[in-house]
């Protein structure tokens, strides 16, 4: 999983909620782009969404 938990093991499955390299690769393949492009898109989308919904990114807004 560890694109999300911080263990730095991108292929390790830890929980159902974590995102693995394989998840990102599948998304890239289905969208006809590279893994790097998907990761860049995720970052840009989060940056935009953070501006539009800042409370969701604050500790208080976390679920």
CHARMM-style PDB file with segment names, atoms N, HN, CA, C and O in Angstrom:
ATOM      1  N   UNK     1       0.817  -1.179   0.000  1.00  0.00      PROA
ATOM      2  CA  UNK     1       0.000   0.000   0.000  1.00  0.00      PROA
ATOM      3  C   UNK     1       0.846   1.220   0.000  1.00  0.00      PROA
ATOM      4  O   UNK     1       0.361   2.243  -0.483  1.00  0.00      PROA
ATOM      5  N   UNK     2       1.922   1.237   0.431  1.00  0.00      PROA
ATOM      6  HN  UNK     2       2.316   0.406   0.824  1.00  0.00      PROA
ATOM      7  CA  UNK     2       2.526   2.410   1.005  1.00  0.00      PROA
ATOM      8  C   UNK     2       2.841   3.585   0.127  1.00  0.00      PROA
ATOM      9  O   UNK     2       3.921   4.171   0.208  1.00  0.00      PROA
ATOM     10  N   UNK     3       1.921   3.916  -0.688  1.00  0.00      PROA
ATOM     11  HN  UNK     3       1.044   3.441  -0.754  1.00  0.00      PROA
ATOM     12  CA  UNK     3       1.963   5.249  -1.262  1.00  0.00      PROA
ATOM     13  C   UNK     3       1.275   6.195  -0.293  1.00  0.00      PROA
ATOM     14  O   UNK     3       1.391   7.413  -0.433  1.00  0.00      PROA
ATOM     15  N   UNK     4       0.564   5.658   0.683  1.00  0.00      PROA
ATOM     16  HN  UNK     4       0.470   4.669   0.796  1.00  0.00      PROA
ATOM     17  CA  UNK     4      -0.229   6.505   1.563  1.00  0.00      PROA
ATOM     18  C   UNK     4       0.181   6.506   3.032  1.00  0.00      PROA
ATOM     19  O   UNK     4      -0.018   7.520   3.701  1.00  0.00      PROA
ATOM     20  N   UNK     5       0.735   5.441   3.560  1.00  0.00      PROA
ATOM     21  HN  UNK     5       0.897   4.618   3.016  1.00  0.00      PROA
ATOM     22  CA  UNK     5       0.976   5.416   5.015  1.00  0.00      PROA
ATOM     23  C   UNK     5       2.332   5.972   5.414  1.00  0.00      PROA
ATOM     24  O   UNK     5       2.523   6.369   6.564  1.00  0.00      PROA
ATOM     25  N   UNK     6       3.263   6.005   4.497  1.00  0.00      PROA
ATOM     26  HN  UNK     6       3.109   5.682   3.563  1.00  0.00      PROA
ATOM     27  CA  UNK     6       4.576   6.538   4.817  1.00  0.00      PROA
ATOM     28  C   UNK     6       5.640   5.490   5.067  1.00  0.00      PROA
ATOM     29  O   UNK     6       6.763   5.845   5.426  1.00  0.00      PROA
ATOM     30  N   UNK     7       5.335   4.211   4.893  1.00  0.00      PROA
ATOM     31  HN  UNK     7       4.423   3.922   4.602  1.00  0.00      PROA
ATOM     32  CA  UNK     7       6.341   3.169   5.121  1.00  0.00      PROA
ATOM     33  C   UNK     7       7.327   3.063   3.958  1.00  0.00      PROA
ATOM     34  O   UNK     7       8.340   2.370   4.051  1.00  0.00      PROA
ATOM     35  N   UNK     8       7.017   3.757   2.865  1.00  0.00      PROA
ATOM     36  HN  UNK     8       6.194   4.320   2.789  1.00  0.00      PROA
ATOM     37  CA  UNK     8       7.895   3.824   1.695  1.00  0.00      PROA
ATOM     38  C   UNK     8       8.029   2.487   0.964  1.00  0.00      PROA
ATOM     39  O   UNK     8       9.052   2.231   0.330  1.00  0.00      PROA
ATOM     40  N   UNK     9       7.012   1.640   1.045  1.00  0.00      PROA
ATOM     41  HN  UNK     9       6.181   1.848   1.560  1.00  0.00      PROA
ATOM     42  CA  UNK     9       6.984   0.368   0.335  1.00  0.00      PROA
ATOM     43  C   UNK     9       5.754   0.379  -0.572  1.00  0.00      PROA
ATOM     44  O   UNK     9       4.681  -0.079  -0.178  1.00  0.00      PROA
ATOM     45  N   UNK    10       5.915   0.898  -1.774  1.00  0.00      PROA
ATOM     46  HN  UNK    10       6.787   1.270  -2.093  1.00  0.00      PROA
ATOM     47  CA  UNK    10       4.800   1.201  -2.668  1.00  0.00      PROA
ATOM     48  C   UNK    10       3.952  -0.006  -3.065  1.00  0.00      PROA
ATOM     49  O   UNK    10       2.811   0.164  -3.494  1.00  0.00      PROA
ATOM     50  N   UNK    11       4.482  -1.206  -2.932  1.00  0.00      PROA
ATOM     51  HN  UNK    11       5.410  -1.344  -2.584  1.00  0.00      PROA
ATOM     52  CA  UNK    11       3.756  -2.405  -3.363  1.00  0.00      PROA
ATOM     53  C   UNK    11       3.159  -3.195  -2.195  1.00  0.00      PROA
ATOM     54  O   UNK    11       2.461  -4.186  -2.411  1.00  0.00      PROA
ATOM     55  N   UNK    12       3.426  -2.767  -0.979  1.00  0.00      PROA
ATOM     56  HN  UNK    12       3.993  -1.963  -0.804  1.00  0.00      PROA
ATOM     57  CA  UNK    12       2.990  -3.507   0.206  1.00  0.00      PROA
ATOM     58  C   UNK    12       1.507  -3.256   0.490  1.00  0.00      PROA
ATOM     59  O   UNK    12       1.064  -2.109   0.546  1.00  0.00      PROA
ATOM     60  N   UNK    13       0.758  -4.324   0.667  1.00  0.00      PROA
ATOM     61  HN  UNK    13       1.119  -5.255   0.622  1.00  0.00      PROA
ATOM     62  CA  UNK    13      -0.657  -4.217   1.019  1.00  0.00      PROA
ATOM     63  C   UNK    13      -0.754  -4.246   2.539  1.00  0.00      PROA
ATOM     64  O   UNK    13      -0.348  -5.213   3.184  1.00  0.00      PROA
ATOM     65  N   UNK    14      -1.298  -3.170   3.099  1.00  0.00      PROA
ATOM     66  HN  UNK    14      -1.627  -2.384   2.576  1.00  0.00      PROA
ATOM     67  CA  UNK    14      -1.401  -3.092   4.550  1.00  0.00      PROA
ATOM     68  C   UNK    14      -2.861  -3.080   5.000  1.00  0.00      PROA
ATOM     69  O   UNK    14      -3.245  -3.858   5.874  1.00  0.00      PROA
ATOM     70  N   UNK    15      -3.672  -2.209   4.414  1.00  0.00      PROA
ATOM     71  HN  UNK    15      -3.361  -1.577   3.704  1.00  0.00      PROA
ATOM     72  CA  UNK    15      -5.098  -2.172   4.733  1.00  0.00      PROA
ATOM     73  C   UNK    15      -5.892  -1.981   3.447  1.00  0.00      PROA
ATOM     74  O   UNK    15      -5.328  -1.617   2.415  1.00  0.00      PROA
ATOM     75  N   UNK    16      -7.183  -2.223   3.503  1.00  0.00      PROA
ATOM     76  HN  UNK    16      -7.641  -2.519   4.341  1.00  0.00      PROA
ATOM     77  CA  UNK    16      -8.040  -2.037   2.330  1.00  0.00      PROA
ATOM     78  C   UNK    16      -8.123  -0.574   1.909  1.00  0.00      PROA
ATOM     79  O   UNK    16      -8.414  -0.282   0.749  1.00  0.00      PROA
ATOM     80  N   UNK    17      -7.872   0.337   2.825  1.00  0.00      PROA
ATOM     81  HN  UNK    17      -7.635   0.099   3.767  1.00  0.00      PROA
ATOM     82  CA  UNK    17      -8.021   1.762   2.533  1.00  0.00      PROA
ATOM     83  C   UNK    17      -6.778   2.384   1.907  1.00  0.00      PROA
ATOM     84  O   UNK    17      -6.856   3.490   1.372  1.00  0.00      PROA
ATOM     85  N   UNK    18      -5.645   1.709   1.957  1.00  0.00      PROA
ATOM     86  HN  UNK    18      -5.582   0.811   2.391  1.00  0.00      PROA
ATOM     87  CA  UNK    18      -4.415   2.268   1.433  1.00  0.00      PROA
ATOM     88  C   UNK    18      -4.328   2.123  -0.074  1.00  0.00      PROA
ATOM     89  O   UNK    18      -5.015   1.292  -0.668  1.00  0.00      PROA
ATOM     90  N   UNK    19      -3.481   2.933  -0.688  1.00  0.00      PROA
ATOM     91  HN  UNK    19      -2.922   3.607  -0.205  1.00  0.00      PROA
ATOM     92  CA  UNK    19      -3.309   2.944  -2.138  1.00  0.00      PROA
ATOM     93  C   UNK    19      -1.948   2.356  -2.482  1.00  0.00      PROA
ATOM     94  O   UNK    19      -0.923   2.800  -1.964  1.00  0.00      PROA
ATOM     95  N   UNK    20      -1.941   1.365  -3.350  1.00  0.00      PROA
ATOM     96  HN  UNK    20      -2.774   1.004  -3.771  1.00  0.00      PROA
ATOM     97  CA  UNK    20      -0.699   0.732  -3.781  1.00  0.00      PROA
ATOM     98  C   UNK    20      -0.275   1.248  -5.143  1.00  0.00      PROA
ATOM     99  O   UNK    20      -1.058   1.870  -5.862  1.00  0.00      PROA
ATOM    100  N   UNK    21       0.969   0.981  -5.482  1.00  0.00      PROA
ATOM    101  HN  UNK    21       1.604   0.476  -4.898  1.00  0.00      PROA
ATOM    102  CA  UNK    21       1.462   1.294  -6.823  1.00  0.00      PROA
ATOM    103  C   UNK    21       0.560   0.635  -7.859  1.00  0.00      PROA
ATOM    104  O   UNK    21       0.245   1.231  -8.889  1.00  0.00      PROA
ATOM    105  N   UNK    22       0.149  -0.587  -7.582  1.00  0.00      PROA
ATOM    106  HN  UNK    22       0.405  -1.072  -6.746  1.00  0.00      PROA
ATOM    107  CA  UNK    22      -0.691  -1.321  -8.531  1.00  0.00      PROA
ATOM    108  C   UNK    22      -2.020  -0.602  -8.785  1.00  0.00      PROA
ATOM    109  O   UNK    22      -2.524  -0.616  -9.909  1.00  0.00      PROA
ATOM    110  N   UNK    23      -2.589   0.024  -7.754  1.00  0.00      PROA
ATOM    111  HN  UNK    23      -2.180   0.036  -6.842  1.00  0.00      PROA
ATOM    112  CA  UNK    23      -3.814   0.816  -7.924  1.00  0.00      PROA
ATOM    113  C   UNK    23      -3.571   1.987  -8.871  1.00  0.00      PROA
ATOM    114  O   UNK    23      -4.377   2.259  -9.760  1.00  0.00      PROA
ATOM    115  N   UNK    24      -2.458   2.668  -8.669  1.00  0.00      PROA
ATOM    116  HN  UNK    24      -1.803   2.446  -7.947  1.00  0.00      PROA
ATOM    117  CA  UNK    24      -2.137   3.821  -9.517  1.00  0.00      PROA
ATOM    118  C   UNK    24      -1.835   3.364 -10.935  1.00  0.00      PROA
ATOM    119  O   UNK    24      -2.243   4.018 -11.895  1.00  0.00      PROA
ATOM    120  N   UNK    25      -1.129   2.257 -11.079  1.00  0.00      PROA
ATOM    121  HN  UNK    25      -0.797   1.726 -10.300  1.00  0.00      PROA
ATOM    122  CA  UNK    25      -0.805   1.718 -12.407  1.00  0.00      PROA
ATOM    123  C   UNK    25      -2.082   1.347 -13.152  1.00  0.00      PROA
ATOM    124  O   UNK    25      -2.202   1.618 -14.347  1.00  0.00      PROA
ATOM    125  N   UNK    26      -3.028   0.734 -12.462  1.00  0.00      PROA
ATOM    126  HN  UNK    26      -2.930   0.515 -11.492  1.00  0.00      PROA
ATOM    127  CA  UNK    26      -4.305   0.372 -13.079  1.00  0.00      PROA
ATOM    128  C   UNK    26      -5.036   1.619 -13.567  1.00  0.00      PROA
ATOM    129  O   UNK    26      -5.578   1.627 -14.672  1.00  0.00      PROA
ATOM    130  N   UNK    27      -5.053   2.666 -12.753  1.00  0.00      PROA
ATOM    131  HN  UNK    27      -4.612   2.659 -11.856  1.00  0.00      PROA
ATOM    132  CA  UNK    27      -5.691   3.923 -13.147  1.00  0.00      PROA
ATOM    133  C   UNK    27      -4.984   4.527 -14.351  1.00  0.00      PROA
ATOM    134  O   UNK    27      -5.633   5.031 -15.268  1.00  0.00      PROA
ATOM    135  N   UNK    28      -3.667   4.479 -14.352  1.00  0.00      PROA
ATOM    136  HN  UNK    28      -3.140   4.070 -13.607  1.00  0.00      PROA
ATOM    137  CA  UNK    28      -2.900   5.007 -15.489  1.00  0.00      PROA
ATOM    138  C   UNK    28      -3.227   4.238 -16.756  1.00  0.00      PROA
ATOM    139  O   UNK    28      -3.500   4.837 -17.796  1.00  0.00      PROA
ATOM    140  N   UNK    29      -3.202   2.930 -16.674  1.00  0.00      PROA
ATOM    141  HN  UNK    29      -2.980   2.444 -15.829  1.00  0.00      PROA
ATOM    142  CA  UNK    29      -3.486   2.098 -17.846  1.00  0.00      PROA
ATOM    143  C   UNK    29      -4.894   2.364 -18.382  1.00  0.00      PROA
ATOM    144  O   UNK    29      -5.084   2.478 -19.592  1.00  0.00      PROA
ATOM    145  N   UNK    30      -5.866   2.461 -17.499  1.00  0.00      PROA
ATOM    146  HN  UNK    30      -5.712   2.368 -16.516  1.00  0.00      PROA
ATOM    147  CA  UNK    30      -7.248   2.656 -17.927  1.00  0.00      PROA
ATOM    148  C   UNK    30      -7.477   4.055 -18.510  1.00  0.00      PROA
ATOM    149  O   UNK    30      -8.412   4.264 -19.283  1.00  0.00      PROA
ATOM    150  N   UNK    31      -6.625   5.004 -18.138  1.00  0.00      PROA
ATOM    151  HN  UNK    31      -5.865   4.834 -17.510  1.00  0.00      PROA
ATOM    152  CA  UNK    31      -6.742   6.361 -18.664  1.00  0.00      PROA
ATOM    153  C   UNK    31      -5.765   6.643 -19.800  1.00  0.00      PROA
ATOM    154  O   UNK    31      -5.741   7.747 -20.344  1.00  0.00      PROA
ATOM    155  N   UNK    32      -4.965   5.650 -20.152  1.00  0.00      PROA
ATOM    156  HN  UNK    32      -4.984   4.753 -19.709  1.00  0.00      PROA
ATOM    157  CA  UNK    32      -4.031   5.801 -21.264  1.00  0.00      PROA
ATOM    158  C   UNK    32      -2.904   6.782 -21.002  1.00  0.00      PROA
ATOM    159  O   UNK    32      -2.431   7.456 -21.918  1.00  0.00      PROA
ATOM    160  N   UNK    33      -2.468   6.863 -19.731  1.00  0.00      PROA
ATOM    161  HN  UNK    33      -2.852   6.316 -18.987  1.00  0.00      PROA
ATOM    162  CA  UNK    33      -1.375   7.754 -19.356  1.00  0.00      PROA
ATOM    163  C   UNK    33      -0.364   6.982 -18.514  1.00  0.00      PROA
ATOM    164  O   UNK    33      -0.559   5.804 -18.217  1.00  0.00      PROA
ATOM    165  N   UNK    34       0.718   7.658 -18.135  1.00  0.00      PROA
ATOM    166  HN  UNK    34       0.877   8.615 -18.377  1.00  0.00      PROA
ATOM    167  CA  UNK    34       1.747   7.014 -17.320  1.00  0.00      PROA
ATOM    168  C   UNK    34       1.432   7.145 -15.833  1.00  0.00      PROA
ATOM    169  O   UNK    34       0.589   7.945 -15.428  1.00  0.00      PROA
ATOM    170  N   UNK    35       2.120   6.348 -15.040  1.00  0.00      PROA
ATOM    171  HN  UNK    35       2.805   5.698 -15.370  1.00  0.00      PROA
ATOM    172  CA  UNK    35       1.997   6.445 -13.583  1.00  0.00      PROA
ATOM    173  C   UNK    35       2.400   7.849 -13.127  1.00  0.00      PROA
ATOM    174  O   UNK    35       1.733   8.441 -12.278  1.00  0.00      PROA
ATOM    175  N   UNK    36       3.481   8.378 -13.685  1.00  0.00      PROA
ATOM    176  HN  UNK    36       4.022   7.898 -14.375  1.00  0.00      PROA
ATOM    177  CA  UNK    36       3.900   9.731 -13.311  1.00  0.00      PROA
ATOM    178  C   UNK    36       2.817  10.758 -13.623  1.00  0.00      PROA
ATOM    179  O   UNK    36       2.598  11.682 -12.839  1.00  0.00      PROA
ATOM    180  N   UNK    37       2.145  10.610 -14.745  1.00  0.00      PROA
ATOM    181  HN  UNK    37       2.322   9.860 -15.381  1.00  0.00      PROA
ATOM    182  CA  UNK    37       1.075  11.542 -15.084  1.00  0.00      PROA
ATOM    183  C   UNK    37      -0.080  11.444 -14.096  1.00  0.00      PROA
ATOM    184  O   UNK    37      -0.650  12.463 -13.706  1.00  0.00      PROA
ATOM    185  N   UNK    38      -0.427  10.231 -13.689  1.00  0.00      PROA
ATOM    186  HN  UNK    38       0.036   9.404 -14.006  1.00  0.00      PROA
ATOM    187  CA  UNK    38      -1.495  10.058 -12.692  1.00  0.00      PROA
ATOM    188  C   UNK    38      -1.109  10.718 -11.379  1.00  0.00      PROA
ATOM    189  O   UNK    38      -1.923  11.418 -10.777  1.00  0.00      PROA
ATOM    190  N   UNK    39       0.126  10.505 -10.927  1.00  0.00      PROA
ATOM    191  HN  UNK    39       0.788   9.936 -11.417  1.00  0.00      PROA
ATOM    192  CA  UNK    39       0.570  11.098  -9.666  1.00  0.00      PROA
ATOM    193  C   UNK    39       0.585  12.625  -9.746  1.00  0.00      PROA
ATOM    194  O   UNK    39       0.224  13.295  -8.778  1.00  0.00      PROA
ATOM    195  N   UNK    40       0.995  13.176 -10.882  1.00  0.00      PROA
ATOM    196  HN  UNK    40       1.287  12.631 -11.667  1.00  0.00      PROA
ATOM    197  CA  UNK    40       0.963  14.628 -11.072  1.00  0.00      PROA
ATOM    198  C   UNK    40      -0.472  15.137 -11.050  1.00  0.00      PROA
ATOM    199  O   UNK    40      -0.757  16.175 -10.453  1.00  0.00      PROA
ATOM    200  N   UNK    41      -1.373  14.410 -11.700  1.00  0.00      PROA
ATOM    201  HN  UNK    41      -1.141  13.567 -12.185  1.00  0.00      PROA
ATOM    202  CA  UNK    41      -2.786  14.801 -11.723  1.00  0.00      PROA
ATOM    203  C   UNK    41      -3.379  14.772 -10.325  1.00  0.00      PROA
ATOM    204  O   UNK    41      -4.137  15.668  -9.954  1.00  0.00      PROA
ATOM    205  N   UNK    42      -3.045  13.760  -9.555  1.00  0.00      PROA
ATOM    206  HN  UNK    42      -2.429  13.032  -9.857  1.00  0.00      PROA
ATOM    207  CA  UNK    42      -3.530  13.680  -8.170  1.00  0.00      PROA
ATOM    208  C   UNK    42      -3.066  14.907  -7.394  1.00  0.00      PROA
ATOM    209  O   UNK    42      -3.854  15.522  -6.676  1.00  0.00      PROA
ATOM    210  N   UNK    43      -1.801  15.263  -7.533  1.00  0.00      PROA
ATOM    211  HN  UNK    43      -1.161  14.764  -8.116  1.00  0.00      PROA
ATOM    212  CA  UNK    43      -1.272  16.425  -6.828  1.00  0.00      PROA
ATOM    213  C   UNK    43      -1.947  17.724  -7.245  1.00  0.00      PROA
ATOM    214  O   UNK    43      -2.308  18.539  -6.396  1.00  0.00      PROA
ATOM    215  N   UNK    44      -2.118  17.921  -8.547  1.00  0.00      PROA
ATOM    216  HN  UNK    44      -1.825  17.260  -9.237  1.00  0.00      PROA
ATOM    217  CA  UNK    44      -2.772  19.138  -9.039  1.00  0.00      PROA
ATOM    218  C   UNK    44      -4.230  19.192  -8.596  1.00  0.00      PROA
ATOM    219  O   UNK    44      -4.733  20.249  -8.215  1.00  0.00      PROA
ATOM    220  N   UNK    45      -4.899  18.053  -8.649  1.00  0.00      PROA
ATOM    221  HN  UNK    45      -4.490  17.195  -8.959  1.00  0.00      PROA
ATOM    222  CA  UNK    45      -6.302  18.007  -8.230  1.00  0.00      PROA
ATOM    223  C   UNK    45      -6.428  18.319  -6.742  1.00  0.00      PROA
ATOM    224  O   UNK    45      -7.325  19.058  -6.338  1.00  0.00      PROA
ATOM    225  N   UNK    46      -5.541  17.764  -5.928  1.00  0.00      PROA
ATOM    226  HN  UNK    46      -4.812  17.164  -6.256  1.00  0.00      PROA
ATOM    227  CA  UNK    46      -5.573  18.037  -4.485  1.00  0.00      PROA
ATOM    228  C   UNK    46      -5.291  19.509  -4.216  1.00  0.00      PROA
ATOM    229  O   UNK    46      -5.933  20.111  -3.355  1.00  0.00      PROA
ATOM    230  N   UNK    47      -4.332  20.104  -4.944  1.00  0.00      PROA
ATOM    231  HN  UNK    47      -3.811  19.615  -5.643  1.00  0.00      PROA
ATOM    232  CA  UNK    47      -4.037  21.525  -4.768  1.00  0.00      PROA
ATOM    233  C   UNK    47      -5.265  22.377  -5.063  1.00  0.00      PROA
ATOM    234  O   UNK    47      -5.581  23.294  -4.306  1.00  0.00      PROA
ATOM    235  N   UNK    48      -5.951  22.083  -6.146  1.00  0.00      PROA
ATOM    236  HN  UNK    48      -5.695  21.337  -6.762  1.00  0.00      PROA
ATOM    237  CA  UNK    48      -7.156  22.823  -6.533  1.00  0.00      PROA
ATOM    238  C   UNK    48      -8.263  22.607  -5.506  1.00  0.00      PROA
ATOM    239  O   UNK    48      -8.910  23.561  -5.076  1.00  0.00      PROA
ATOM    240  N   UNK    49      -8.476  21.369  -5.121  1.00  0.00      PROA
ATOM    241  HN  UNK    49      -7.950  20.593  -5.471  1.00  0.00      PROA
ATOM    242  CA  UNK    49      -9.541  21.060  -4.171  1.00  0.00      PROA
ATOM    243  C   UNK    49      -9.269  21.681  -2.805  1.00  0.00      PROA
ATOM    244  O   UNK    49     -10.193  22.113  -2.116  1.00  0.00      PROA
ATOM    245  N   UNK    50      -7.997  21.724  -2.420  1.00  0.00      PROA
ATOM    246  HN  UNK    50      -7.246  21.373  -2.979  1.00  0.00      PROA
ATOM    247  CA  UNK    50      -7.611  22.320  -1.130  1.00  0.00      PROA
ATOM    248  C   UNK    50      -8.005  23.796  -1.088  1.00  0.00      PROA
ATOM    249  O   UNK    50      -8.424  24.297  -0.045  1.00  0.00      PROA
ATOM    250  N   UNK    51      -7.871  24.490  -2.216  1.00  0.00      PROA
ATOM    251  HN  UNK    51      -7.531  24.082  -3.063  1.00  0.00      PROA
ATOM    252  CA  UNK    51      -8.269  25.896  -2.286  1.00  0.00      PROA
ATOM    253  C   UNK    51      -9.784  26.052  -2.216  1.00  0.00      PROA
ATOM    254  O   UNK    51     -10.290  27.005  -1.623  1.00  0.00      PROA
ATOM    255  N   UNK    52     -10.496  25.120  -2.817  1.00  0.00      PROA
ATOM    256  HN  UNK    52     -10.085  24.346  -3.298  1.00  0.00      PROA
ATOM    257  CA  UNK    52     -11.958  25.193  -2.863  1.00  0.00      PROA
ATOM    258  C   UNK    52     -12.620  24.674  -1.588  1.00  0.00      PROA
ATOM    259  O   UNK    52     -13.729  25.093  -1.254  1.00  0.00      PROA
ATOM    260  N   UNK    53     -11.960  23.777  -0.882  1.00  0.00      PROA
ATOM    261  HN  UNK    53     -11.060  23.437  -1.153  1.00  0.00      PROA
ATOM    262  CA  UNK    53     -12.533  23.144   0.316  1.00  0.00      PROA
ATOM    263  C   UNK    53     -11.484  23.051   1.424  1.00  0.00      PROA
ATOM    264  O   UNK    53     -11.140  21.949   1.853  1.00  0.00      PROA
ATOM    265  N   UNK    54     -10.974  24.184   1.889  1.00  0.00      PROA
ATOM    266  HN  UNK    54     -11.253  25.078   1.540  1.00  0.00      PROA
ATOM    267  CA  UNK    54      -9.866  24.136   2.852  1.00  0.00      PROA
ATOM    268  C   UNK    54     -10.192  23.415   4.155  1.00  0.00      PROA
ATOM    269  O   UNK    54      -9.304  22.812   4.758  1.00  0.00      PROA
ATOM    270  N   UNK    55     -11.423  23.463   4.594  1.00  0.00      PROA
ATOM    271  HN  UNK    55     -12.144  23.953   4.105  1.00  0.00      PROA
ATOM    272  CA  UNK    55     -11.776  22.812   5.861  1.00  0.00      PROA
ATOM    273  C   UNK    55     -11.578  21.301   5.793  1.00  0.00      PROA
ATOM    274  O   UNK    55     -11.286  20.659   6.802  1.00  0.00      PROA
ATOM    275  N   UNK    56     -11.737  20.742   4.602  1.00  0.00      PROA
ATOM    276  HN  UNK    56     -11.974  21.264   3.783  1.00  0.00      PROA
ATOM    277  CA  UNK    56     -11.564  19.288   4.455  1.00  0.00      PROA
ATOM    278  C   UNK    56     -10.108  18.869   4.645  1.00  0.00      PROA
ATOM    279  O   UNK    56      -9.830  17.701   4.916  1.00  0.00      PROA
ATOM    280  N   UNK    57      -9.187  19.803   4.507  1.00  0.00      PROA
ATOM    281  HN  UNK    57      -9.413  20.753   4.287  1.00  0.00      PROA
ATOM    282  CA  UNK    57      -7.763  19.500   4.614  1.00  0.00      PROA
ATOM    283  C   UNK    57      -7.177  19.893   5.956  1.00  0.00      PROA
ATOM    284  O   UNK    57      -6.008  19.617   6.227  1.00  0.00      PROA
ATOM    285  N   UNK    58      -7.967  20.530   6.792  1.00  0.00      PROA
ATOM    286  HN  UNK    58      -8.917  20.755   6.572  1.00  0.00      PROA
ATOM    287  CA  UNK    58      -7.494  20.908   8.120  1.00  0.00      PROA
ATOM    288  C   UNK    58      -7.690  19.742   9.072  1.00  0.00      PROA
ATOM    289  O   UNK    58      -8.466  18.825   8.803  1.00  0.00      PROA
ATOM    290  N   UNK    59      -6.982  19.789  10.179  1.00  0.00      PROA
ATOM    291  HN  UNK    59      -6.352  20.534  10.398  1.00  0.00      PROA
ATOM    292  CA  UNK    59      -7.132  18.726  11.175  1.00  0.00      PROA
ATOM    293  C   UNK    59      -8.568  18.647  11.670  1.00  0.00      PROA
ATOM    294  O   UNK    59      -9.103  17.555  11.863  1.00  0.00      PROA
ATOM    295  N   UNK    60      -9.182  19.785  11.872  1.00  0.00      PROA
ATOM    296  HN  UNK    60      -8.748  20.671  11.716  1.00  0.00      PROA
ATOM    297  CA  UNK    60     -10.553  19.823  12.366  1.00  0.00      PROA
ATOM    298  C   UNK    60     -11.530  19.212  11.362  1.00  0.00      PROA
ATOM    299  O   UNK    60     -12.547  18.635  11.745  1.00  0.00      PROA
ATOM    300  N   UNK    61     -11.210  19.345  10.071  1.00  0.00      PROA
ATOM    301  HN  UNK    61     -10.383  19.814   9.760  1.00  0.00      PROA
ATOM    302  CA  UNK    61     -12.103  18.823   9.041  1.00  0.00      PROA
ATOM    303  C   UNK    61     -11.841  17.368   8.703  1.00  0.00      PROA
ATOM    304  O   UNK    61     -12.583  16.776   7.918  1.00  0.00      PROA
ATOM    305  N   UNK    62     -10.812  16.784   9.274  1.00  0.00      PROA
ATOM    306  HN  UNK    62     -10.210  17.265   9.911  1.00  0.00      PROA
ATOM    307  CA  UNK    62     -10.480  15.394   8.987  1.00  0.00      PROA
ATOM    308  C   UNK    62     -11.521  14.461   9.565  1.00  0.00      PROA
ATOM    309  O   UNK    62     -12.102  14.719  10.619  1.00  0.00      PROA
ATOM    310  N   UNK    63     -11.744  13.368   8.851  1.00  0.00      PROA
ATOM    311  HN  UNK    63     -11.272  13.158   7.995  1.00  0.00      PROA
ATOM    312  CA  UNK    63     -12.696  12.378   9.342  1.00  0.00      PROA
ATOM    313  C   UNK    63     -11.985  11.126   9.773  1.00  0.00      PROA
ATOM    314  OT1 UNK    63     -12.626  10.173  10.218  1.00  0.00      PROA
TER     315      UNK     63
END
